């Protein structure tokens, strides 16, 4: 039997993997990227609506991969 904690972890994994893949691609050749550019690329990558909402909620400005990963719950860094 799967409890609620296990179920939540299983549903969060694909979002985390998609976020990590996105951030790897965005930050491959750049140290800092604007929030708007991260959001544009997330939309183009067709990330889940919940993740798009979290990215959209980030304050405007530039972020390093570590900063944005910490704020959004990714594991890139």
C-alpha positions in Angstrom: 0.0 0.0 0.0 1.3 3.5 -0.9 0.9 6.2 1.7 0.4 9.9 1.0 4.1 10.7 1.3 5.1 8.1 -1.2 2.4 9.2 -3.6 3.4 12.9 -3.4 7.1 11.9 -4.1 6.1 10.0 -7.2 4.0 12.8 -8.6 6.7 15.4 -7.9 9.5 13.5 -9.6 8.5 14.2 -13.2 8.2 18.0 -12.5 11.6 18.0 -10.9 13.2 16.1 -13.8 11.5 18.4 -16.3 12.7 21.4 -14.3 16.3 20.1 -14.1 16.4 19.4 -17.9 15.1 22.9 -18.6 17.7 24.5 -16.3 20.5 22.4 -17.7 19.6 23.7 -21.2 19.1 27.4 -20.2 22.3 27.7 -18.1 24.6 25.7 -20.4 26.3 28.7 -21.8 25.2 31.5 -19.3 25.9 32.2 -15.7 22.7 34.3 -15.1 19.4 34.4 -16.9 16.4 36.7 -16.6 13.2 35.4 -15.0 11.3 36.3 -18.2 13.7 34.1 -20.3 13.3 31.2 -18.0 9.5 31.5 -18.2 9.6 31.8 -22.0 11.7 28.6 -22.3 9.5 26.8 -19.8 6.4 27.6 -21.8 8.1 26.5 -25.0 9.1 23.2 -23.3 5.5 22.7 -22.3 6.2 22.3 -18.6 3.2 21.5 -16.3 1.0 24.4 -15.4 2.0 24.2 -11.7 5.6 24.6 -12.5 4.9 27.4 -15.0 3.0 29.2 -12.2 6.0 28.9 -9.8 8.4 30.2 -12.4 6.0 33.1 -13.2 5.8 34.0 -9.5 9.6 34.5 -9.3 10.5 38.2 -8.9 11.9 39.9 -12.0 15.6 39.8 -12.3 18.6 37.6 -13.1 19.2 34.3 -11.5 22.0 31.8 -11.3 21.2 28.2 -11.8 21.7 27.6 -8.1 19.4 30.4 -7.1 16.5 29.4 -9.4 16.9 25.7 -8.6 16.7 26.4 -4.9 13.6 28.6 -5.4 11.8 26.2 -7.6 12.8 22.9 -6.0 15.1 21.5 -8.7 18.2 19.5 -8.1 20.5 21.3 -10.5 23.4 23.2 -9.0 
